Amino acid sequence: MAGAMGQRLAELIAQYEVPGAALAYLHQGELHEFAAGTLNADTGVETTTDSLFQIGSVSKVWTATMLVQLAERGTLTLDTPVIELLPEFKVADPEVTKTVTVRHLLSHTSGIDGDLFLDTGRGDDCVEKYVAACADLKQNHPIGATQSYCNSGFIVAGRILEKVYGKSWDDVLREQIVEPLGLTHTVTLPEDVLRYRAAMGHVEGGKTAPVWGLMRSAGPAGLICARPADVVAFGRAHLEGGLLKDPQAMWEPQVALPNPYTLGSHWGIGWILDEWSGHRIVSHGGNTIGQHAMLWIVPDTGTVVAVSANGGRSGAFTHAVATELFAELDGIEVPPVLGPPETPVEVDLERHAGVYERVGARVTMSVRDGALWCRMESTGALAGMSPPLELKTIPVDENTFVGREDGDPQWLSAVFYELADGTPYVHMGARATPKVS
């Protein structure tokens, strides 16, 4: 398999229109590395195994790991209220301000609107300034009532690290994870990325992204740049030790995902949890502007896989890589992405029609020509980065729908559900969005 994977990777990036990709995996104690394509369509620079890619939200597990390190040392507990660690912390709901805990942040159950992307400058105080700006953030859902992906919560978690250590998140990351693991190709700041061969993101049409990366304040939620071998080394430390006394404690399910068809069935502490062919799977993915990364761990086989891509149909590409690789390495069948049922189902479409909105996104569900159409729009700071997406959806059952863009092999799923108090929500892309009209 190892010998053929280099050629197969090149074939897969061509199939999924990915400019360049790098792959590393640990299997039976041996590391394998592969690369294919180009890092930048404008320059034609070749992708190599030591190229740095933005790993996006995979960074969240690194931030969560450092909080768990503090818990193991007795500096805090996962159930310590955030305000005890950050007295200046505040959100719009005063009760949430007083009661939200570290565990809520790391399991995406705080309910705090999570997609505030705010440029607070390039200084070492950028995360501190970001947390101050959270004072106006409203609740996406009541605290602990459901799961909704929360970038904002992880930036707050990063600020806790800064407050405890008296250093920037970037410095804490280097001292607590990068240096102890001996990672030579893992950095966070663009001026450090420039020292290496690095990927540029690509957007629709294969064009290079309008900007290289996100604002520095998003660091704790998603600004690590690394080669896949370094990401594998991080994953391996969660199997074999080196960072935590009990890394498996992070694999304990904290909340079931209302939509289990997108990432996994449950969220742990930082990690996404699932089961494939009877094997526990621990993973996380990440997306930045035109870049995508995935990290998977199979605890009972010891296999760790990291793959990064810089554009194209990157989600379908990484799923295809996982499907072929895990079947070959461990005999594990990766579940196919949920698609339409073989036999069409008749459901009441009107009950789901309306506008669903949270910070950073507006989802409009409308019934047209006997189908439920979904229009997704980015709002706020990222509004100009991508055009609105409109999909015709197909019901799988009364509350589950799938849709995809023309030419896209990957289906997107939406699950409509209600909280305990009867409030209607739609769960898409790991986010809970309340119905507002």
Residue pairs with C-beta under 8 A, 6 or more apart in sequence:
1 325
1 328
1 329
2 32
5 23
5 32
5 34
5 325
6 34
6 36
8 324
9 21
9 23
9 34
9 35
9 36
9 321
10 36
10 37
12 18
12 21
12 317
12 320
12 321
13 19
13 20
13 21
13 36
13 37
13 309
13 312
13 317
15 317
15 320
16 312
16 313
16 314
16 316
16 317
16 320
16 409
17 206
17 311
17 312
17 313
18 37
18 309
18 310
18 311
18 312
18 313
18 314
18 317
19 37
19 38
19 39
19 40
19 41
19 202
19 206
19 310
19 311
19 312
20 35
20 36
20 37
20 38
20 39
20 47
20 51
20 199
20 309
20 310
21 35
21 36
21 37
21 47
21 307
21 308
21 309
21 310
21 317
22 33
22 34
22 35
22 36
22 47
22 48
22 49
22 51
22 53
22 227
22 228
22 307
22 308
23 33
23 34
23 35
23 228
23 305
23 306
23 307
23 308
23 321
24 31
24 32
24 33
24 34
24 49
24 227
24 228
24 229
24 231
24 232
24 305
24 306
24 307
25 31
25 32
25 232
25 303
25 304
25 305
25 306
25 325
25 329
26 32
26 232
26 235
26 236
26 302
26 303
26 304
26 305
27 302
27 303
27 329
28 302
29 302
31 229
31 232
33 49
33 228
33 229
34 49
35 46
35 47
35 48
35 49
35 51
36 47
37 46
37 47
38 44
38 45
38 46
38 47
39 45
39 46
39 47
39 51
39 197
39 198
39 199
39 200
39 310
40 199
40 200
40 208
41 200
41 202
41 206
41 207
41 208
42 200
42 208
45 197
47 199
48 197
49 227
49 228
49 229
50 185
50 196
50 197
50 227
50 229
51 196
51 197
51 198
51 199
51 227
52 185
52 187
52 193
52 196
52 197
52 198
52 199
52 225
52 226
52 227
53 198
53 199
53 225
53 226
53 227
53 228
53 291
53 293
53 308
53 309
53 310
54 199
54 201
54 213
54 222
54 223
54 224
54 225
54 286
54 288
54 291
54 293
54 308
55 222
55 224
55 225
55 226
55 231
55 286
55 293
55 295
55 308
56 222
56 285
56 286
56 287
56 288
56 291
56 292
56 293
57 151
57 221
57 222
57 284
57 285
57 286
57 287
58 222
58 224
58 231
58 284
58 285
58 286
58 293
58 294
58 295
59 219
59 220
59 221
59 222
59 223
59 224
59 286
60 154
60 220
60 221
60 222
60 270
60 284
61 234
61 270
61 271
61 284
61 295
62 173
62 177
62 224
62 234
63 154
63 157
63 158
63 161
63 169
63 173
63 220
63 221
63 270
64 106
64 154
64 157
64 250
64 269
64 270
64 271
65 177
65 238
65 243
65 244
65 247
65 250
65 270
66 161
66 172
66 173
66 176
66 177
67 76
67 78
67 102
67 106
67 157
67 160
67 161
68 78
68 244
68 249
68 250
68 269
68 270
69 176
69 243
69 244
70 76
70 161
70 164
71 77
71 78
71 102
72 244
72 245
72 246
75 164
76 85
76 102
76 160
76 164
77 102
78 101
78 102
78 103
78 106
78 269
79 101
79 102
79 103
80 101
80 102
81 98
81 99
81 100
81 101
82 89
82 100
82 101
82 102
82 105
82 156
82 160
83 89
83 97
83 98
83 100
85 102
85 160
85 163
85 164
86 131
86 156
86 159
86 160
86 163
88 131
88 132
89 97
89 131
89 134
89 156
89 159
90 97
90 134
90 135
91 97
91 100
91 112
91 134
91 135
91 136
91 137
91 138
91 139
92 135
92 136
92 137
92 138
92 139
93 138
93 139
95 143
96 110
96 111
96 112
96 139
96 143
99 143
100 110
100 112
100 143
102 157
102 160
103 109
103 254
103 269
104 110
104 111
104 143
104 144
104 153
105 150
105 153
105 154
105 156
105 157
106 153
106 154
106 157
106 254
106 269
106 270
107 147
107 254
107 255
107 267
107 268
107 269
108 114
108 147
108 148
108 149
108 150
108 153
108 255
108 267
108 430
109 143
109 144
109 145
109 146
109 147
109 148
109 254
109 255
109 267
110 143
110 150
110 153
111 139
111 140
111 141
111 142
111 143
111 144
111 145
111 146
111 148
112 134
112 137
112 139
112 140
112 150
112 152
112 153
113 137
113 138
113 139
113 140
113 150
113 152
113 358
113 359
113 360
114 140
114 148
114 149
114 150
114 151
114 152
114 153
114 358
114 359
114 360
114 431
115 151
115 152
115 358
115 359
115 360
115 361
115 380
115 382
115 431
116 133
116 134
116 137
116 151
116 152
116 359
116 360
116 380
116 381
117 151
117 214
117 215
117 218
117 360
117 380
117 381
117 382
118 130
118 133
118 215
118 217
118 381
119 215
119 216
119 217
119 381
120 126
120 127
120 129
120 130
120 133
120 215
120 216
120 217
121 129
121 216
121 217
122 216
124 168
126 215
126 216
126 217
126 219
127 155
127 158
127 159
127 162
127 168
127 169
127 217
127 219
127 220
128 159
128 162
129 217
130 155
130 159
130 217
131 155
131 156
131 159
134 152
134 156
137 152
137 359
138 359
140 148
140 150
140 358
140 359
140 431
140 432
140 433
140 434
141 148
141 419
141 423
141 425
141 432
141 434
142 419
142 421
145 419
145 420
146 255
146 258
146 419
146 425
146 427
146 432
147 255
147 256
147 257
147 258
147 267
147 430
147 432
148 358
148 427
148 430
148 431
148 432
148 433
149 429
149 430
149 431
151 218
151 221
151 222
152 221
154 220
154 221
154 222
155 217
155 218
155 219
155 220
155 221
157 220
158 169
158 219
158 220
158 221
159 169
159 220
161 169
161 172
161 220
162 168
162 169
162 172
165 171
165 172
165 175
167 175
169 188
169 219
169 220
170 188
170 189
170 219
173 188
173 224
176 243
177 183
177 234
177 243
178 186
180 242
180 243
181 230
181 233
181 234
181 237
181 242
181 243
182 233
183 226
183 230
183 233
183 234
184 230
185 196
185 226
185 227
185 229
185 230
186 224
186 225
186 226
186 227
186 230
187 193
187 195
187 196
187 224
187 225
187 226
188 219
188 223
188 224
188 225
189 216
190 212
190 213
193 225
198 225
199 291
199 308
199 310
200 208
200 209
200 212
200 290
200 310
201 208
201 209
201 212
201 213
201 288
201 289
201 290
201 291
201 310
201 311
202 208
202 209
202 290
202 310
202 311
202 312
203 209
203 210
203 289
203 290
203 311
203 385
203 386
204 386
204 387
206 311
206 312
208 290
209 289
209 290
210 289
210 384
210 385
211 289
212 289
213 223
213 288
213 289
214 222
214 223
214 288
214 289
216 223
222 286
222 288
228 306
228 307
228 308
229 306
231 293
231 295
231 306
231 308
232 295
232 304
232 305
232 306
234 295
235 295
235 296
235 297
235 304
235 306
236 242
236 304
237 243
237 244
237 247
238 244
238 247
238 250
238 282
238 297
239 247
239 297
239 299
239 302
239 304
241 247
244 250
248 299
249 269
250 268
250 269
250 270
250 271
251 268
251 269
251 271
251 273
251 280
251 282
251 299
252 268
252 269
253 266
253 267
253 268
253 273
254 266
254 267
254 268
254 269
255 266
255 267
256 265
256 266
257 263
257 264
257 265
257 266
257 267
257 427
257 430
258 415
258 417
258 425
258 427
258 432
259 413
259 414
259 415
259 427
259 428
259 430
261 337
261 338
261 400
261 413
261 415
262 412
262 413
262 428
262 429
262 430
263 272
263 274
263 283
263 285
263 430
264 272
264 273
264 274
264 281
264 283
265 273
265 274
265 275
266 272
266 273
266 274
267 273
268 282
270 284
271 282
271 283
271 284
272 282
272 283
272 284
272 285
273 280
273 281
273 282
274 280
274 281
274 283
275 281
276 326
276 332
276 333
276 334
276 335
277 331
277 332
277 333
279 298
279 300
279 301
279 330
279 332
280 298
280 299
280 300
281 296
281 297
281 298
282 296
282 297
282 298
282 299
283 294
283 295
283 296
283 297
284 294
284 295
285 292
285 293
285 294
285 295
285 318
286 292
286 293
286 294
287 314
289 385
290 310
290 311
291 308
291 309
291 310
291 311
291 314
292 308
292 309
292 310
292 314
292 315
292 317
292 318
293 306
293 307
293 308
293 309
293 318
294 305
294 306
294 307
294 308
294 318
294 322
295 304
295 305
295 306
296 303
296 304
296 305
296 306
296 322
296 326
297 303
297 304
298 304
298 326
298 330
298 332
301 329
301 330
301 332
303 326
303 329
303 330
305 321
305 322
305 325
305 326
307 318
307 321
307 322
309 317
309 318
313 408
313 409
313 410
315 410
316 408
316 409
316 410
319 334
319 337
319 410
322 334
323 334
326 332
326 333
326 334
327 333
327 334
337 410
337 411
338 396
338 400
338 402
338 411
338 413
339 402
339 411
340 394
340 396
340 402
340 411
341 394
341 396
341 397
344 394
344 395
345 395
345 396
345 397
346 395
347 395
347 397
347 398
348 398
349 367
349 370
349 371
349 372
349 395
350 367
352 365
352 372
352 399
352 401
352 416
352 426
353 365
353 366
353 367
353 372
354 364
354 365
354 424
354 435
354 436
354 437
355 362
355 363
355 364
355 365
355 435
355 436
355 437
356 362
356 363
356 364
356 365
356 425
356 426
356 433
356 434
356 435
356 436
357 363
357 433
357 434
357 436
358 431
358 432
358 433
358 434
359 379
359 380
360 378
360 379
360 380
360 381
360 382
361 376
361 377
361 378
361 379
361 431
361 433
362 376
362 377
362 379
363 374
363 375
363 376
363 377
363 426
363 428
363 433
364 374
364 375
364 377
365 372
365 373
365 374
365 426
366 372
366 373
366 375
367 373
371 392
371 393
371 394
372 392
372 393
372 395
372 401
373 390
373 391
373 392
373 393
374 390
374 391
374 393
374 401
374 403
374 414
375 388
375 389
375 390
375 391
376 388
376 389
376 390
376 391
376 428
377 383
377 388
377 389
378 385
378 386
378 388
389 405
391 403
391 404
391 405
391 412
392 403
393 401
393 402
393 403
393 414
394 401
394 402
394 403
395 401
396 402
396 413
399 415
399 416
399 417
400 413
400 414
400 415
400 416
401 413
401 414
401 415
401 416
402 411
402 412
402 413
402 414
403 411
403 412
403 414
404 410
404 411
404 412
412 428
412 429
413 428
414 426
414 427
414 428
415 426
415 427
415 428
416 424
416 425
416 426
416 427
417 424
417 425
417 426
417 427
418 424
418 425
419 425
423 434
423 435
424 434
424 435
425 432
425 433
425 434
425 435
426 432
426 433
426 435
427 433
